[in-house]
C-alpha cells in the first residue's frame, strides 16, 4: 500500500484584499469630498482643464493630491511586486516582500523630491520646480488610478501567457514618454529658460535610476 503525500500550501491574499479595499475606499472618499476636482481629474487624458484650474503650487500639499498619491503608490508597488514575482525572485503572497517594495518606492520618491528641491534652490528656480512637480504628480496619479483595476485583475487571476504583463509594462513606459512629450510641448517656453536644469533633471532623476534598476534586475541576475 503506497501513500502519496501532497504539499499543502497555506497562504492567502488577505493582506492584498485589505489593501485593495482600503485603496478603493480612499478613491470613493476623495470622489465624494472633492467631487468637482475629481471629475476634472479623470478627464486629464483628454482635457487640460484640471491643470489650468489647479496650477497653484499649494495644491501639491492638498488633501486631494495626497490621497491620489497614496493610490498611485499602492497601485505601482503592487504592480512591481506582481511583476517581480513572475521572475521567481519572490512569492506573490509574500506580504513582507511587498512592504519592502513599498518602502523602497516611498524612499526613492521622497529622496528624489528633496534632491530636486535642493537643486532648484541652488539654481534659484523654486517656483518652476514646484510647478513641474505638480504636473508630474497629477499625471502619474492619473496613471495610478488607471493601473489600480488592472493590478486587481492580475492578483486574482492566473494568466498563462506573459504577453498581457509585457503589454501593461509597455503601456506604462509609453505613458511616461507621452507625459514628457506633452510637458515639452505645452511648456516649451518655460523649459527653454531652464534648459540646463531640465537636462540635468532628466539625466539624474529620470534616466539614471531606471538604468540602475534594469542593470540590477536583469543584467546582474542573468
C-alpha positions as CSV (number, residue, x, y, z in Angstrom):
1,X,0.0,0.0,0.0
2,X,1.5,3.2,-1.1
3,X,0.7,6.6,0.3
4,X,1.3,9.8,-1.6
5,X,1.9,12.9,0.3
6,X,0.9,16.2,-1.3
7,X,2.3,19.5,-0.3
8,X,-0.2,21.8,1.4
9,X,0.1,25.4,0.6
10,X,-1.0,27.7,3.5
11,X,-1.0,31.2,2.2
12,X,-3.6,33.8,1.4
13,X,-4.1,37.2,-0.2
14,X,-5.9,38.6,2.8
15,X,-3.4,41.4,3.1
16,X,-3.8,42.3,-0.6
17,X,-7.6,42.2,-0.2
18,X,-7.5,44.6,2.7
19,X,-5.1,46.9,0.8
20,X,-7.4,46.9,-2.3
21,X,-10.5,47.7,-0.2
22,X,-8.6,50.5,1.6
23,X,-7.4,52.0,-1.6
24,X,-10.9,51.8,-3.2
25,X,-12.3,53.4,-0.1
26,X,-9.7,56.2,-0.5
27,X,-10.9,56.8,-4.1
28,X,-14.5,56.8,-3.0
29,X,-13.9,59.3,-0.1
30,X,-11.8,61.5,-2.4
31,X,-14.6,61.4,-5.1
32,X,-17.2,62.5,-2.5
33,X,-15.0,65.1,-0.8
34,X,-13.6,66.7,-4.0
35,X,-16.4,66.0,-6.4
36,X,-15.8,68.7,-9.0
37,X,-12.0,68.4,-8.8
38,X,-12.2,64.6,-9.2
39,X,-14.4,65.0,-12.3
40,X,-11.8,67.3,-13.9
41,X,-9.0,64.9,-12.8
42,X,-10.4,61.8,-14.5
43,X,-10.6,63.8,-17.8
44,X,-6.9,64.6,-17.6
45,X,-6.1,62.4,-20.6
46,X,-8.4,64.5,-22.9
47,X,-8.5,67.9,-21.3
48,X,-6.1,70.4,-19.7
49,X,-8.9,71.9,-17.5
50,X,-7.6,70.2,-14.4
51,X,-4.0,71.5,-14.9
52,X,-5.2,75.1,-15.7
53,X,-7.6,75.2,-12.7
54,X,-5.3,73.7,-10.1
55,X,-2.0,75.1,-11.2
56,X,-1.3,76.8,-7.8
57,X,1.7,75.0,-6.2
58,X,-0.1,74.9,-2.9
59,X,-2.2,72.1,-4.4
60,X,0.9,69.9,-4.2
61,X,0.2,69.5,-0.5
62,X,-3.6,69.4,-0.7
63,X,-5.7,66.5,0.6
64,X,-6.7,65.6,-2.9
65,X,-3.1,65.3,-4.1
66,X,-2.1,63.3,-1.1
67,X,-5.0,60.9,-1.4
68,X,-4.3,60.3,-5.1
69,X,-0.6,60.0,-4.4
70,X,-1.5,57.2,-1.9
71,X,-3.5,55.4,-4.7
72,X,-0.5,55.8,-7.1
73,X,2.0,54.3,-4.6
74,X,-0.2,51.4,-3.8
75,X,-1.0,50.6,-7.4
76,X,2.6,50.9,-8.6
77,X,4.1,48.9,-5.7
78,X,1.5,46.1,-6.2
79,X,2.3,46.0,-9.9
80,X,6.0,45.9,-9.3
81,X,5.5,43.2,-6.7
82,X,3.5,41.1,-9.1
83,X,6.0,41.6,-12.0
84,X,8.9,40.6,-9.8
85,X,7.0,37.5,-8.6
86,X,6.9,36.4,-12.2
87,X,10.7,36.3,-12.3
88,X,10.8,33.9,-9.4
89,X,12.7,36.3,-7.0
90,X,9.7,36.4,-4.6
91,X,6.3,34.8,-4.0
92,X,3.2,36.8,-4.9
93,X,1.6,36.1,-1.5
94,X,4.6,37.5,0.4
95,X,3.5,40.5,2.4
96,X,7.0,41.2,3.8
97,X,8.4,41.5,0.3
98,X,5.6,43.8,-0.7
99,X,6.3,46.1,2.3
100,X,10.0,46.2,1.3
101,X,9.0,47.2,-2.3
102,X,6.6,49.9,-1.0
103,X,9.2,51.2,1.4
104,X,11.8,51.4,-1.4
105,X,9.4,53.2,-3.7
106,X,8.4,55.7,-1.0
107,X,12.0,56.3,0.0
108,X,13.0,56.7,-3.7
109,X,10.2,59.3,-4.3
110,X,10.8,61.3,-1.2
111,X,14.6,61.4,-1.6
112,X,14.2,62.3,-5.3
113,X,11.8,65.1,-4.3
114,X,14.1,66.7,-1.7
115,X,17.1,66.4,-4.0
116,X,15.1,68.2,-6.7
117,X,14.3,71.0,-4.2
118,X,17.9,71.3,-3.3
119,X,18.9,71.7,-7.0
120,X,16.1,74.1,-7.5
121,X,17.3,76.3,-4.6
122,X,20.8,76.2,-6.0
123,X,19.7,77.4,-9.4
124,X,17.1,79.8,-7.9
125,X,14.1,78.3,-9.6
126,X,11.9,77.0,-6.8
127,X,8.7,78.1,-8.4
128,X,9.5,76.3,-11.6
129,X,10.4,73.1,-9.8
130,X,7.2,73.2,-7.7
131,X,5.1,73.7,-10.8
132,X,6.9,70.9,-12.6
133,X,6.4,68.5,-9.7
134,X,2.7,69.3,-9.6
135,X,2.4,68.4,-13.2
136,X,4.2,65.1,-12.8
137,X,2.3,64.2,-9.7
138,X,-1.0,64.9,-11.4
139,X,-0.2,62.8,-14.5
140,X,1.3,59.9,-12.5
141,X,-1.6,59.9,-10.0
142,X,-3.9,59.6,-13.0
143,X,-1.8,56.7,-14.2
144,X,-2.0,55.1,-10.7
145,X,-5.8,55.4,-10.9
146,X,-5.9,53.6,-14.2
147,X,-3.4,51.0,-13.1
148,X,-5.4,50.1,-9.9
149,X,-8.2,47.9,-11.6
150,X,-5.6,46.2,-13.8
151,X,-3.5,45.2,-10.7
152,X,-6.6,43.9,-9.0
153,X,-7.3,41.7,-12.1
154,X,-3.7,40.4,-12.1
155,X,-3.7,39.5,-8.4
156,X,-6.9,37.4,-8.5
157,X,-6.5,35.7,-11.9
158,X,-3.9,33.4,-13.5
159,X,-2.6,34.3,-16.9
160,X,-0.8,31.6,-18.8
161,X,0.8,33.9,-21.3
162,X,3.2,36.8,-20.3
163,X,2.1,38.9,-23.2
164,X,-0.5,40.7,-21.1
165,X,2.0,41.7,-18.5
166,X,4.5,43.0,-21.0
167,X,1.7,44.9,-22.7
168,X,1.0,46.6,-19.4
169,X,4.7,47.4,-18.9
170,X,4.9,48.7,-22.4
171,X,1.9,51.0,-21.9
172,X,3.4,52.2,-18.6
173,X,6.6,53.2,-20.5
174,X,4.7,54.7,-23.3
175,X,2.6,56.7,-20.9
176,X,5.8,58.2,-19.4
177,X,7.2,59.0,-22.8
178,X,3.9,60.7,-23.8
179,X,3.9,62.6,-20.5
180,X,7.3,64.2,-21.1
181,X,6.3,64.9,-24.7
182,X,3.2,66.8,-23.5
183,X,5.2,68.7,-20.9
184,X,7.8,69.7,-23.5
185,X,5.1,70.7,-26.0
186,X,2.9,72.7,-23.6
187,X,5.7,74.3,-21.6
188,X,8.5,74.6,-24.1
189,X,8.8,78.4,-23.4
190,X,9.3,77.7,-19.7
191,X,11.7,74.8,-20.2
192,X,13.8,76.9,-22.6
193,X,14.5,79.3,-19.8
194,X,15.8,76.5,-17.6
195,X,17.2,74.1,-20.3
196,X,20.3,73.2,-18.3
197,X,18.2,72.3,-15.2
198,X,15.8,70.3,-17.2
199,X,18.6,68.3,-18.9
200,X,20.3,67.7,-15.6
201,X,17.0,66.6,-14.0
202,X,16.2,64.1,-16.8
203,X,19.7,62.5,-16.7
204,X,20.0,62.4,-12.9
205,X,16.5,61.6,-11.7
206,X,14.5,60.1,-14.6
207,X,17.0,58.1,-16.8
208,X,19.8,57.1,-14.4
209,X,17.5,55.3,-11.7
210,X,15.8,53.2,-14.4
211,X,19.1,52.2,-15.9
212,X,20.4,51.2,-12.5
213,X,17.3,49.2,-11.8
214,X,17.5,47.5,-15.2
215,X,21.1,46.6,-14.6
216,X,20.3,45.2,-11.1
217,X,17.3,43.1,-12.0
218,X,18.3,42.0,-15.5
219,X,22.0,42.2,-16.2
220,X,23.3,41.2,-12.7
221,X,20.8,38.3,-12.4
222,X,21.4,36.8,-15.8
